[in-house]
């Protein structure tokens, strides 16, 4: 199965409402883009139309490898732009900038290609149960670019108090998949690590100079140097590990409430996650009522069953609440934020199965649906093609690599994120060779060779808080 063969195969339309105020000073625009991220599109708009970037507001980020429509506001300016990859036109006025709170989600039209007929049949069989009982609101691979690019989780290193390792991961860990000049620079920084004056000469520009200037003057203050990493980069990496822990806590929670016969496996960059085929009405009700927030040391942790699951994840990683307070780095501080565990698609259209004109002998499936804000359409697709948790192969919906071999469940980076033996200290290129030995911090969830399969039908780990 292939997604995003072309940008047109993945269409996203933002569902957003605003109050039309004819005398308002904020002009609402519709922004249509292709093969551009939202920040890239906004930078292009600001440059082409001579608009102050700070005057532009938007509700959410949209996928780069897609055709997307979203809304923005520009203060006191109405602009039009018509480029091959970006179109902008005014559609109204309002009295305040657009924010994410005005978004109810996104509508999707997705084409899944290179399917065998048996996979298309699996998709059709899976859809009714998904519509009826929903799926777990996991963060998908888009959130974990740090794993795809071999960095692991810098935020975990911060929480462990290893600020030098975190800095190496952020700025001196070359990606195994990227082909940009940045890869060469990071390899050079690995070799020169510890010689801060050399690093300062090599890495020019606002993304590097502040932190290396800091290390030249204070060679051992890696915590302070982290503050020189661009704020957006720090925030993204903090969210990545926060999202990873949320996924693991949800998957752990579901072990106690999804019966063995209904368990499905979702494979991600950050490890395998548990989902369900069907849920009994009472269990669905419990999950919908349960508070399951992203972890923050300032919060109460949500409902008791989820709080226990998150506490177990933190303990397994060796983290305590005190670590979050003792090892604070600006821009890498977590706050508790609400997130629903169970979501259901809306406005689901009929699945259209047709011959795939791009892959001879295969078929393609076109799906249309809407999801609430923050939900991942790619995770819904994974749920539709998911196999039993206990299956030895993917059976009907098995995924195969380009050589036709069955893909293994276990992700390539499935070992705890840890510093290689002998690493540490300044000088001598101590960051070399760390990508292969370090891994991603992911692990495969749930039982493997645990004897007879047990029916876990005792609810969700005990006493749920259902009155919130």
N, C-alpha and C positions, 0 to 999 in steps of 0.2 A: 504494500500500500504506500502510495506517495501523496504527500500534501505539498501545495505551493510549487507545483511544477512550473506554473507561470503565475505572475501576480494576480491575473484575472481569476485564478482558481480559488482565491481567498479574498472575499469581499466583506468589508465591515462598514456598517452604517451606525453612527452614534445616535442613540435615542435620548434626546435632551429637549427640555422645555424651558422657555424663558418668558418673562412678562414683556409683552410689546409695549414700549413707552415711547410714543412719537417724539416727545421732547427730551428723551434720554441722551446722555452724552457718550454712550458706549454703542458703537455700531457692531451689530452681529453679522458675521460673515460665515458662509459655508466654505470649507476648505476640502478640496478633493486632491488626493495625492496618490502617486504610484511609485513604488520602489524608493520611498523616502521615509525616514523616521519622522515623528512629529517635530522633535527639535531641529532636524535638518530642514524640514519644510518651513518652519517659522524663521530660521536664520535666512533662508533664501528669500522669503517674503520681506523680511526687514531690509535686506540688502537691495532687492529689486525695486521696492516701493518707497525706500527712504523712510522707513517707519522705525521709531524707537522700539527696540525689542521689549523693553520693560512695559510698554503700553499694550502689549498683546497678552490676553488671558485665554486659557483653554481648560477643558474639563478633564481630559485624560490623554494618555499616550496611546498611539495606534501603531500597529505592526508595520515594520519596514517592508517586509516581503509580502505585500498585499496591496489591493486597491481599496482605499478607505475614504469615507466622508465623515467629517466632524465639524464642530462649530468653534469659532473663536470670537472674541470681542477685541476691538481696537478702540482705544479711547480717542474720541473726537476726530476720527478719520474713517472715511469710506474709500476702500481701494479695490481695484480689479486687477487680476493677473491671470494670464492664459499662456502657460508653458506646457511642453509635452508631459512633464511629470507633476505639474502643480497648477491647479486652478483655484482662484479665490474670487468670490463675489459677495457683495453685501445683500443681506436678506431681511434686515430690520434694525430696530434700535431698542435699547433697554436702558435702565437707570443704574446698572451695576455690572461689574465684570462677571463673566461666566466662571463658575466653579464646578468642581466634581459633584457637589451636592445636588446639582440640577440634572445630573445624568441618571437615567433609570436603567442604563445598560447599553447593549449593542445588538444589532441585528446582523446575522451572518448568512452568507451564501458560500458554501464550501464544496469544492470538487475534489473527491478522493479518487486518485487514478491508479492504474496498474493493479487492479483487483482481479483475482481469479473468481469465477462464478460462485464458488463455495464461500468465499469471503463476503461477496455481496449478499448471499443468502443469510450468512451469519449477522450481517448488519441489519437486515430486515427483521430478523428474529429478536435482535437485541433492543430495537427502538421502543416497542410498547412498554417493556419493563422500565426503561429509563424514563420515559414520559410519566409513567405512573408513580414511581418511587424515587426519582431523581438520582443524583450521584454526588460523591464527596467533592467539596469545593477546593480541591488541592491546587496549589501553585504548580505550574508546569515548567518545562525546561527553559522557557524564555526568562524565567526568574533566576536561573542558575548558569548564566554565562561564565561565571567564575570557574565552574567545573568544566565546561566545554573548553575553556582556554587554559586549563591546567593550573589555575591558581589555588585551588582548594578554597577554603573559607578564611580570608584574612580576619574577619570579625571574630572567629574562634580563637585565633592567635592573640588578638587584642584582649579578649576575655580571660585568656590564660596568662596574661601579663607578658607575653613574648612580643614586644613591640617591634623589635628588629625583624623577626620573622614575618610579622604582618606587613611591614614596609617592603621587604623583599617580595612578598606575594603580590603586592599592589603595583610595584614599579619595575621589578627585575625578574619577572617570571615569564619568559617568552611563550606565546601561545603555540601549541602543536598544530593548530588548524588555520591560524591567520597567515596571510601572505603579505602584510604591509611592512613598511620600513620600520615600524615600531618594534617588530620582532628582533631585528638586527640590533637595535638600540638596547633592548632589554638583555640580549645575550652579552653585549659589551659591558653593561652595568654589572652583570653577574661576575664577569672576569675582574672588574675593577673594584668590586665591593670592598669597602673599608678605606679606599683611597678617595676621600671625599672631594679633594681638590680636582683629581682627575675626572671624577663623575660630574662635577660641576662644569668642567670644560666640555665634556662630551654631551651632556643633556641640557640643551638650552631651551628657553621658553618658560612661560608662566606655570606650566604643569610640573616642572622639575626644579627650576632655579631656587625657589624659596626653601624647599626642603633640604637641598644640598648646601645652600648657604648656611642654613641652620646647623647642619652636621659639621661643616668646616669650623664653625665657631664653638660648637658643643658636640664633640664626636660621639658621645655615648648617650645623647638624649634622643632616642628613637621615638619616644612618645611625643615629644615636641615636634619632631620632624614629620610625624604623621599629619599634623595640622597643616603642613604645607601641601599635602595631597589635595587636589581640587575637591571642594565640598560635595559636588554631585557624585563623584566617584566614591567618596567615603559613605555617603548615604546609601547608594546602590548596594554596596557590599554589606552594610549593616542589615539592610532589608533582606538580602539573600539568605543570610544565616537565620534570621528571625523566621523567614518563611519556611526554611528547611525544618526547623524545630517544630513549627506548627504542623507541617505535613506529617512528621514522624509521630507527634502526639495524637493526631487524629487517627492514623493507621493503628497505633497501639490501642486506642480507645475502642475501635471497631472490632478488635479481636474478641472483646468481651460481649459483643452484641449481635454479630452477624454469624448465623449458623453456618457450619462447615459447608453444607451443600450449596449455599448461596454466595460463597466467597469468590471474588474475582481478583485477578492480579493486574495492576497498572504499572508498567515499567517506565521509569524516568531516569534522567541523568543522575539524580540524587538517590537512586535505589528504588526498590519495589514497594508499592503501596497497596493497601487492601481496599477493595470496593465491594459492592453487593450487586446481586442480580435482582432480587426482590427483598423488600422489607415488610414485615408484618406491620399493620396499621399502628399498633401501640408503640413499636420501636421507631417508626417514622415520626410519630408525635413526640417522642422523647428527644430525638435528635433535633427536631425543629425548635423545641422549647429550650434546649440546652445552650448556655452561653459558652462560647468557644473562642475567646479572644487571642490575638497574637500576644505573645508573652512580653510583659514589661515589668521590671522590678518594682514599679510603683503601683501595680494593679493588684486585684484580689484573685486573679487567675481564672475567673469564670466559675461555672458550675462544678460541683465537687468531683464527679467522675473525670471531667476533662482536666481539672486541676491536678488530680492524681497522675493522669497520663503524662502531662507536661512535666511534673516534678520527677517522674521516673526517667524521662528523656534527659533532663538536665543532670540528674544523678549519674546516669550511664555515661554521660560525656564528662563528668567530673566538675560540673559548674554549680555554683551556689549563687544566691542573690547578692551576696557580698562581692562576688567577682564583678558584677555589673557596676557596682558603686566604686570599688577600689581601682578599677582599670578603665575609667571613663576617658574617652577621646571625643572631643567636640565633633558633631556630625555622625557619630557612631553610637548614639545613645538610644535605647529602645523605650518606646512608650506603649502601654497596653492599648490595643485597638480592636474594636469588635470585628468579627468575621463569622458569617454563617457557615455551618458545617455542611448542611444539606441544601442543594439547590435543584430546581427543576427548570428545564427549558420551556420557553413560551413560544407561541405562534409557530409550532412545528409544522412544516410542510411535508407533502408526500415525497418520499425518496424516489428519485428518478435514476434508474439503472440503464445505461446505454453502452454501446461499444466505445472503447477508448481509442480515439483516432491517433493518439500519440504513442500508444503501446499495443502493437498488433497482438491479437489473441486475448487481450485483457478487456475488462469492462471498467467503467467509471461510475461513481455514484455522486449525485448532486443532492446536498442537504441544505435546508433552510430552517433557521430557528433564531430565537433571541435568548440572551442570557443577561442576568443582572450585572451591574457594574462590578468589576474585579474578578469575574469568573473567566475561566480560560476555555475557549472553544476547542482548542486542541486536546484538552483533558476530556471533554465530552466525547470527542472522536475516539480517544483511547478507550474510554469506557464502552463504546459501541462495539469495538473489536476485541475486547478483553476476553481471555479464556479463564477457565477455573483456576483458582489459586494453586490447586494441587496437580494440575495437568503436567505431564512430563514433556509434552509438546504443546504448541499453541493450537493444535487441532484445527478447527474450521478456520480460525482467523490468524493462523500463525504468520509471523513476520519473517521474511528471509532477506539475506543480504544480497549484494549485487551478483554474487556467484550462485545464488539459489540455495545457499546453506541456511539452515534454521538459525535465527538469532538466539543467543543465550539470554536467559533472564537476568543473570547477574551482571550489573554494569561493570565496565572496565575499571572504574575508580571506585571500589567498594570497600576500601580499607580506611580505618580511622586516620584523620589528618594529623600527622605528627612530623616533627622535624627529623631529618635523617640523622643517624648516629654520627657523632663527631662534628655536626654543624654548630654554628654559633661563633661569636667573636668577630672582630673586624679583620678585614684584610684577607688576601689569598683566595678570593672568589668562593667563599663558603656557600654561595647559593647554587653552585653548579650541580647538575644532576639531581635536583630535588624533585622535579615533576614526576618522575617514574616511581620514586621511593615514597612519595608523600601520600598520593591518593586524594580523594575528595572529601572524606569525612562521612561518606554515605555507608549504609549497611543494608542488607536485605532484611525486610521486616517479616515477622511471623515464623511459624514453625517450618523446619526443613525435614530433618530425619528424626522426628520426635515420636516415633511409635505410631500406634493406631490413631486414626483421625477421630477427633472428639467433636461432639456437637456442643458448641458454645452457645447455649440458648438461655443464659441466665440474665439477660438484659445487658445494660451497659455498665458493668463493673460495680454494681451496687446501688447506692442511694443517690439517684439523680435529683438535682434541683430543678423541678419542673414548674415552679411558680414564678419564673422570671421572664 
